[in-house]
Structure formats: structure tokens, C-alpha cells
Amino acid sequence: MSEFELYLQMGFSHISDIQGYDHILFITALCAVYQLKHWKNVLILVTAFTIGHSITLGLATLDIIPRNAEWIEFLIPVTIFLTCLQNFFQKSEIRGQQINRYITAMGFGLIHGMGFSNFLSALLGGSDELLVPLFAFNIGLELGQVFIVLVILTISYGLISGLRVIDREWNLILSGASAGIALVMIFERLPF
């Protein structure tokens, strides 16, 4: 297995690992207001998140920006909670609000990227060659996120189309559950 394949697999595994459920929870919160027919919007949204976390992942892994693991671990569930709040007030028509969601996802990606950097820095140790591992890890994260999105949108499709769950109610259920878990995480990770 090449170095690229190794870090690609690590990125995919890191985002899709149930033990790192905070990242899965964030992707779930991002997707809560969407249906399968909005797949393009969701892919753009997840890519905006990836761009944000790629920036800070690279900068923090290269030690260009400082990172405080305690604060980052606290802020990650805050981003989940705020995304859920945004979902609660989301109208059924999402087109007019897309730009705001993209900017928010990219901004929250900056925080999540610093969280990923702790993991990647531990893997790399003092390695001098960072470009290939960093690039491959980011691609793996993106592929993992797309996989999670497909699972969530498929479940949503089954419930909304098959069981006739009203999409607004599904958004409230998914966002409410995610917000509740995020609140517990916030209080568990208080840095002060």
C-alpha cells in the first residue's frame, strides 16, 4: 500500500469511525434539512466544510497556527448545536438560504480542522514530508463525509417517501436529537 493510499484510508476511517461520533453528528446536522433530491446542494455544503477544515488542518499540522485541544474539543459540539439551531429555523424552501449555510459550514470546518490536526499530527510525528499525507488524509475525509451523507439522505428518503414522514418533522427530530447530544458533549467538555 502506498503512502497516499494509507493516509486516504486513515482519513476515511477517521471521519466514519463511530468513536469519533462528533464528526458524524455534525454531518448529520448539516444534512437534516435536505432530501435526496437536494444531493447537489449537500455535496457543495460538505465540500465547503472540507475546504474550511482543510485550511486549518494544514496550518495546524504544520504548526503555523496554535491549537488548544481543550478549546477545540469544546467548540466542536458548539458547532453541532449551532447548526441544529439553524435547522430549527430553516424554512422548507432552502434555495434562498444556501449561501449562508455554505459560509457557516466553511467557518465551522475551520474549527473541525483543528480537531482533525491533533489526530493527524500524532500520526505523522516529526515527519518532514507532509504534503502527500495531508492531501490524502483530506481526500479520505471528504470521501468519508460523502459516504455518511449518502447514508443519511437514503434513510431520509425512505422515511419521507416510504413511511410518509413530513420532511419538516424529520428535520426537527434529527436536529433535536443531534442538538441534545451536542449539549451533553458541550457540558462534558467545558474548558473552564
Backbone torsions as a table, in degrees:
resi	resn	phi	psi	omega
1	MET	NA	132.7	-179.4
2	SER	-75.4	165.9	178.0
3	GLU	-61.8	-40.6	179.2
4	PHE	-60.3	-48.9	-179.5
5	GLU	-62.0	-38.4	-179.8
6	LEU	-61.5	-49.4	-178.5
7	TYR	-73.7	-29.4	174.0
8	LEU	-61.7	-47.5	179.0
9	GLN	-64.1	-40.0	179.0
10	MET	-63.7	-40.7	177.9
11	GLY	-63.0	-46.0	179.0
12	PHE	-62.1	-46.3	-178.8
13	SER	-64.9	-38.7	-177.7
14	HIS	-63.6	-43.8	-177.6
15	ILE	-75.4	-31.1	-175.5
16	SER	-96.2	-1.6	179.5
17	ASP	-71.9	125.4	-177.7
18	ILE	-62.5	-23.7	177.3
19	GLN	-69.4	-23.7	173.9
20	GLY	-98.2	46.9	-172.2
21	TYR	-62.7	-16.8	178.9
22	ASP	-63.5	-36.2	178.0
23	HIS	-70.6	-40.5	177.1
24	ILE	-64.1	-40.1	179.3
25	LEU	-63.2	-38.9	178.0
26	PHE	-64.7	-45.0	178.5
27	ILE	-62.4	-39.1	176.6
28	THR	-60.2	-45.8	179.3
29	ALA	-62.9	-40.1	177.7
30	LEU	-60.4	-37.7	-173.9
31	CYS	-86.4	-11.1	-170.1
32	ALA	-57.3	-32.3	-176.3
33	VAL	-88.9	0.2	-174.2
34	TYR	-108.1	157.3	171.9
35	GLN	-116.7	170.2	-178.3
36	LEU	-55.8	-33.8	-179.5
37	LYS	-66.8	-14.8	178.4
38	HIS	-97.2	21.2	-172.1
39	TRP	-55.5	-35.0	179.5
40	LYS	-65.6	-43.7	178.3
41	ASN	-60.1	-40.7	-178.2
42	VAL	-68.1	-40.6	178.4
43	LEU	-63.6	-39.2	176.5
44	ILE	-65.2	-41.4	179.6
45	LEU	-61.6	-47.3	180.0
46	VAL	-66.3	-35.9	177.4
47	THR	-67.2	-36.8	175.0
48	ALA	-61.3	-42.1	176.2
49	PHE	-61.3	-43.6	179.5
50	THR	-62.1	-41.8	178.2
51	ILE	-59.9	-45.5	178.4
52	GLY	-60.5	-50.1	-177.3
53	HIS	-72.9	-24.7	176.6
54	SER	-65.9	-37.8	-179.8
55	ILE	-62.2	-54.1	-177.4
56	THR	-75.3	-28.1	175.6
57	LEU	-60.5	-47.0	178.8
58	GLY	-65.9	-48.6	-177.3
59	LEU	-64.0	-41.3	-179.2
60	ALA	-73.7	-38.4	178.9
61	THR	-65.0	-34.3	178.0
62	LEU	-84.2	4.2	-179.1
63	ASP	59.4	32.6	176.7
64	ILE	-84.2	-35.1	174.9
65	ILE	-117.8	145.7	178.9
66	PRO	-74.9	156.0	176.0
67	ARG	-138.0	141.3	178.1
68	ASN	-118.7	104.5	-173.2
69	ALA	-57.0	-37.9	-178.4
70	GLU	-62.6	-45.6	179.2
71	TRP	-70.9	-38.7	179.4
72	ILE	-62.9	-46.1	180.0
73	GLU	-63.5	-27.6	174.7
74	PHE	-75.8	-42.7	-175.1
75	LEU	-72.1	-27.0	179.9
76	ILE	-59.1	-51.3	176.9
77	PRO	-67.3	-24.8	174.7
78	VAL	-62.8	-40.7	178.5
79	THR	-64.8	-35.9	177.9
80	ILE	-64.5	-48.4	-178.6
81	PHE	-60.8	-44.5	-179.8
82	LEU	-65.5	-35.9	176.2
83	THR	-64.2	-40.8	177.9
84	CYS	-64.5	-41.2	176.5
85	LEU	-59.6	-42.9	177.1
86	GLN	-59.5	-38.9	179.5
87	ASN	-65.6	-37.0	-178.7
88	PHE	-60.1	-33.3	-176.4
89	PHE	-99.9	6.4	-179.9
90	GLN	-72.8	126.6	174.8
91	LYS	-72.5	163.4	-179.9
92	SER	-65.6	-26.7	177.6
93	GLU	-89.1	115.7	-172.8
94	ILE	-98.9	-12.7	-172.1
95	ARG	-57.9	-45.1	-175.8
96	GLY	-69.1	-16.6	-175.2
97	GLN	-106.9	5.9	-175.3
98	GLN	-61.1	-46.0	-177.0
99	ILE	-59.0	-43.1	178.1
100	ASN	-61.5	-39.9	179.8
101	ARG	-67.4	-38.8	178.7
102	TYR	-63.9	-44.8	-179.4
103	ILE	-64.6	-43.0	178.7
104	THR	-62.7	-45.1	-179.9
105	ALA	-62.0	-41.5	179.2
106	MET	-65.3	-42.9	178.8
107	GLY	-62.4	-44.0	178.4
108	PHE	-68.7	-28.7	175.3
109	GLY	-61.1	-33.5	177.2
110	LEU	-58.7	-40.7	179.2
111	ILE	-69.9	-46.8	-178.5
112	HIS	-63.7	-33.3	178.8
113	GLY	-61.2	-37.3	177.1
114	MET	-67.4	-32.5	175.4
115	GLY	-67.1	-42.4	176.8
116	PHE	-63.4	-32.6	-175.4
117	SER	-64.7	-32.1	177.3
118	ASN	-61.0	-43.3	179.3
119	PHE	-66.5	-48.5	-176.8
120	LEU	-66.6	-39.6	178.4
121	SER	-61.3	-40.2	178.2
122	ALA	-63.7	-37.1	178.6
123	LEU	-68.8	-41.2	-174.3
124	LEU	-79.0	-25.1	-176.5
125	GLY	60.5	-128.8	-179.6
126	GLY	-103.2	26.0	-177.3
127	SER	-58.4	139.5	177.9
128	ASP	-82.4	-28.1	-177.5
129	GLU	-92.3	103.3	-176.4
130	LEU	-111.0	-22.7	-172.5
131	LEU	-60.9	-51.8	-177.8
132	VAL	-65.6	-48.5	178.3
133	PRO	-60.9	-40.2	-179.6
134	LEU	-64.2	-46.2	179.3
135	PHE	-63.6	-47.8	-178.3
136	ALA	-64.6	-41.0	179.2
137	PHE	-61.9	-43.2	178.2
138	ASN	-63.4	-42.0	177.8
139	ILE	-63.0	-42.6	177.6
140	GLY	-61.6	-41.6	176.4
141	LEU	-60.5	-45.0	-179.5
142	GLU	-62.4	-44.8	178.8
143	LEU	-62.6	-40.3	176.8
144	GLY	-63.0	-41.1	178.2
145	GLN	-64.7	-41.1	178.3
146	VAL	-62.6	-40.2	176.9
147	PHE	-60.7	-46.8	179.4
148	ILE	-61.6	-43.4	178.2
149	VAL	-58.7	-45.7	180.0
150	LEU	-60.6	-40.3	178.4
151	VAL	-63.8	-48.5	-178.1
152	ILE	-63.3	-46.4	-178.6
153	LEU	-67.0	-32.5	177.3
154	THR	-68.0	-44.3	176.5
155	ILE	-61.7	-44.9	178.4
156	SER	-59.4	-43.8	179.3
157	TYR	-60.0	-45.7	-179.9
158	GLY	-61.6	-41.8	-179.3
159	LEU	-72.7	-42.6	-177.2
160	ILE	-74.9	-44.5	-177.6
161	SER	-84.7	-43.4	-175.4
162	GLY	-80.3	-49.5	-176.8
163	LEU	-96.5	0.2	176.5
164	ARG	61.3	34.3	172.7
165	VAL	-71.0	135.1	179.8
166	ILE	-70.6	132.0	-173.9
167	ASP	-57.9	-37.5	178.9
168	ARG	-64.1	-39.8	178.3
169	GLU	-66.8	-40.0	178.2
170	TRP	-62.5	-42.7	176.5
171	ASN	-57.4	-47.4	-178.3
172	LEU	-64.8	-39.1	178.7
173	ILE	-65.3	-52.0	-177.7
174	LEU	-64.1	-44.4	179.9
175	SER	-69.3	-39.0	179.1
176	GLY	-64.3	-44.3	178.5
177	ALA	-64.3	-43.2	179.2
178	SER	-64.6	-41.5	179.2
179	ALA	-64.0	-40.5	178.6
180	GLY	-61.9	-45.4	178.3
181	ILE	-64.7	-41.7	179.6
182	ALA	-62.0	-40.2	178.9
183	LEU	-61.7	-42.6	177.0
184	VAL	-59.8	-45.4	179.5
185	MET	-62.7	-39.2	179.5
186	ILE	-59.9	-48.0	-178.3
187	PHE	-70.3	-29.5	176.5
188	GLU	-71.2	-27.1	-172.8
189	ARG	-109.0	16.1	179.8
190	LEU	-52.1	123.8	-177.3
191	PRO	-87.8	6.0	-177.9
192	PHE	-131.1	NA	NA
